[in-house]
Amino acid sequence: MQTPHLSDILQEMPAQGDKWLVARLRAGDAKAAARLISLIEDDAAVGAAALSRLYRHTGRAHVVGITGPPGAGKSTLTDALVGHFREQDMSVGVIAVDPTSPRSGGAVLGDRVHLQRHSTDSRVFIRSLATRGWDGGLARAVMGAVHILDALGQDIILVETVGAGQVEMAIAGVADTTLLVLNPGGGDDIQHLKAGILEAADIIAVNKADRDGAAQLKAVLEATLGMNEAASGGWTPPVLLTEAINGKGTAALAVAILEHYNYLTESGELSGRRRQRARAELLEVVTGLCRDAASRLDEGDLMAGLVDDLVAGRTDPLTAARKAAGRLAADLTKTKDKG
């Protein structure tokens, strides 16, 4: 008997589609994971319901954020790391956060040429997500995709970002381990020190280390990191030289990533980081729900009226926001009383 297509099953059993998806996902079905990520990206109700059901099956995977300026070689480095982790018989998930196409709304770099050699490996799951205009280069569905791959059973999940705006700080809120990738000769030693990125990085890779200035950049970074960590003790981010294009230094980088996870586990810091991540995700969801609810007040007429008042100078943003928040609170109270 031919196996029914997933979309057909969802159409036939809309009320049970989320249960079916979670069951297939927990059974290791990568197609169910891919479908669920698409549903999360589209804000589909069945996707949200499935995500709620599988959340209790998460928290096991090691989540690694890989960030850095465009052109640093993050994709090539990610490809090399996937190979090293697979050599250790670890299942790997890759979430590649890409710029959004202005026409289609999809991921511009969705094909990820460097990662294609792993596409036939059943224990490697690769998915591109579009930023869709989000500040910091993080897609709306990133945390949902992380949870999905975690529940799928991937041992390690690599989240590679576009490296734009405040992405460095944003990825630190998503990952257990944050890997910063820099290049010599691009002013990275000055630019990123000023940006405060070193406070978020757990490991730094000076990639394309065959270029002039690699040793100098490594020395500057190590000196700065040493001063930052001297007083507090604990983990001092290692600075490693890599040439991802030919695999040099990438094995040592993979080891450093696993060593950092061991440090987090043994020191108890992992639970603290994950608590912060859970709080940030909760606040983000609450904010989204409030924003959506506010946009629907009086079928959208209240917000439209407030916008008109702002444009005409009859009110200010804070006063208008307080009015909308007051209405939300009143509606919530009415709903509670009816219940």
N, C-alpha and C positions, 0 to 999 in steps of 0.2 A: 504493500500500500504506500502511495506517495505521501510524504510528510506535508501537512498543510503549511502554507506560508504564514509567517507570524502575523502579518497585517490582516490576513483573512480570519485568523483566530480572534484577533482583537475586535474585528467587526462583528463576529458572531457572538462573542462573549464580552461585551463592553463592561459589564458590571464585575466581571471576574478577570479582566485582562491584567490588572496589576498583580493579582495573586499568581497567575500563570507566569508572568514575566519574572517575578521573584523566585518562583520554583525553578524555572529554567536557569536563571542566573546562578542560583545556589548549586545547581547541578553542573556548573562549569560551562554553560552555553554562551560562547562569545557573541553569537548573533543576537541573543537576547540582550546582552550588555550594550551592543552597538545600537539596537533599537531603543533601548531605554535612555541612552544618552541623547539620542535625537529627540525623544519626547520631552526630556528635561530642557533641552535647548529651545523647544517650541512652546514651553510652558503648558504642555498638555496635562489635563487633569489626571489621566491614567498614569502618567510619568510621576507626578507628585505623590500619588497614592502608593505607587510601587516603591518610591524612594523612602517614604515613611515606614513601609513594612521592612525594608532591608537594612535600615539604619542600625538596628541592634546587632547586626552581623558585621559591623565595621569596627575599625580600631586596631587591626592586626598588622596592616601593611606599613612599611617604612616609606614615607612620602618625602621625596627629594625635589626641591625647587632649583631649577637651573636658569640663571638669569645673567644679564650683562648687556652691553651695548650692541646694537645691530652690527653684524659683520665680525663678531668675536669668534665665530666658529662653534656656536652652541649646538647646532644640529649635528655636525660631524662629531663633536665630543659626546653628545648623547648617544649617537650610533655606536661609538666605541664602548661606552659604558654598558649598553645593552649586551654587547658581545661578552664583556667580562663577567657580568652577572649571570648570563646564561651558562658560561663555562662552570660556574659554581652551582648549577642546577637550580637557579632561582627563576621563578616566573616573574615576568616584567610587564608593567603597564607604562605606556608613554602617552601623555597628554600634551600635544603641541599647540600652544596658544598663538594664533597667527593674526596678522592684520585683517580687517574686514574688507571685502570687495565692495566698492561703492555702488556697484550695479546689482550683484546677486545677494549681497549680505553674507556670503560664505567666506571661508578661510582662503585668503589669497595664496598662501603657500601650502595648501592642503595636501599636495602630493608628497611632500617631504622626501625628495629623491634619496637623500643620504640614509633614510631608514628603510628603504624598500627591500634591502637584502634580508630583513627579518620578517617580511610580510607572510612568508609561508611557514613560519615557526608557530605552532599551535599554542605555545606558552608565552608568546609575546603579543600584546594587544596594543595597537597604535591608533590614536584618534586625534585629529586636528579639530580645534574649536576656534571660532571666530571671535574677536574681541567685541565686535558690535558696538564700538564707540565707548566702551568702558574705560575710565581713567586708569592709568597704571598698567595697561596691557593685559589685564586679567579678564577672562570671559565670565559671563554670568553663570554659566553652567560648570565652571571649573570644580567647585567643591562637590557638586552633585556627581560629576564624573569620577572624582577621586573616591567618593563613597561607593560608587558602582563597581569600580575596579577592585576596591578593597573587598567588597562582598563577593566578587567573582573569585577571589582567592589569590590575587597577584601578591607576590612576596614584597616587591618593591615597585613604587610608582614614581616615574620621573615626569615632572611638570616643567616643560621648557617654555619660557615666555618670550614675547617679542622684544623685551628690553627697552621699553619706552616709558617716559614720564616717571612716575613714582613706583614703577613695577618692582624695583628691588625691595622696597619696604613692604609692598603688598604681598609678594610671594613668600616673605618670611612669616606672614600670618597664616599661610596655607600649609607650609612644609614643616617636617620634623628637622630636616637638614637643608640649609640653603647654600648652594654652590654658586659663587660669583665668578664669571669668566671674563677676563680682561685681556687686552693685547698690548704689547710694547709699542712705543712710538706714536700712540694716539692721544697722549695727554692724560691717560687714565690715572696716572699716579697723582695728578693734581685734581682733576675733575671729580673723581669718585671719593677722594678723601674729603673734599668740601661737601659733597652730597650726603655724607654720613653713612654711606652704604656699608662701611666696615662694621658698623654696629649690628647689622643684620646678617652678615656673611658668617657662615660656620667653616667654610673651606673656600680658598681662592685658587683658581687655576689661571696662571699666566699662559694663555694659549698662543700658538704661533711663535713658540719660544726660539725658533731659529732666526728670528728677526733681531736686529740691533736694539739694544736697550732692555732686553728681557731680564738679564741679571740685575740691572739697575732697578727696574720696577719691582722685582722680587725683594730686593734689599730694602727699598723704601717701605713696601707693604709690611715686611716682617718687623722693621723697626717701629712702625706705627702701631701694629698689633701688639707688639711686646709692651709698649708703654700703656696701651689701653687695658691690657689684661694683668699687668704686674700687681696692681693693688687688689684686684678681686680674686685672682687665682682661677681655678677651673680650666675650662677648655680654651686653649689658644688656637685660633684658626690657622692651620698650616697653609703655606703658600707653595704650590707645586708648579713646576714648569712642564708644559705639555705641548706636543705637536700632534693634534688630533688627526690630521690628514694622513699621517703615517704611523699612528699608534704609539708614539713615544710618550712615556709618562702616564698613559691612561690607565694602566694596570695599577700603579701606585695610587692614582686618584680614586679608583674603585675601592681599594683597600681603605683609604682615608674616610670615604663615605660610610663604610660599614663600621669602622672604628668609632666614628662620631655617634652612630646609633647605639653602639655598645656603651659609650660614655653616658649618653642620655638615659639609657635604661638603668645602668648601675648607680648613677648619681641621683636618680629620682626626678631629673629635670624633664624627662619626657612627659610625665603626667601633668606637670605644670604648663608645658607648652600646649598640650592638647586641650587643657582646660581653657587657656586663653583663646585657642582656635575655636572651640565650641561657643564661647561667649561672643566672639566676633561674628561667627556665622549666625548665631541667634539674633543679634542686633541687626544684622543685614536683612534677615528674613522679616523681622518685625517692621523695619523701615520700609521694606517693599510692600508688605501688606497694608501698612498705613497709607502709603502713597497711592496704592491702587484703590483703597477704600475712599480716600479723599477725592480722587478723580471721578468717583461715581456718585458723590453726594448730589442729591436732587437731579439725578440722571446727568450729571456733569454741569448743570446750570450754576451751581454755587461757585465752583472753581472758575468758570467762564466769567461770572460776574465780578469775582475778586480780581481776575486778570484785567478786566476792563477798568476797574477802579484804580489799579496800579498804573496802568498806562495813562489814565486821565489825571493822575496825581491826587486822587481823592483819599488814598490810603498809602500805607507803606508795607513792605514785605512781612515785617514782624507782626504788625497788627492783623494783616490778612491771614497769616499762618495761625495766629492764635484763634481767630474766628473759625477757621476750618477745623483746628484741633478741638475746639469747644463743641462743634457739631458732631465730630467723631465720637467724643466722650459721651455726649448726650444720646446718640444712637446706640452706643454700646450699652449704656445703662438701660435703655428701653428694651433692648434685646434680652438682657439679663433678667429684667423684671418679668418679661413674657415667658421666659424659660422657667 
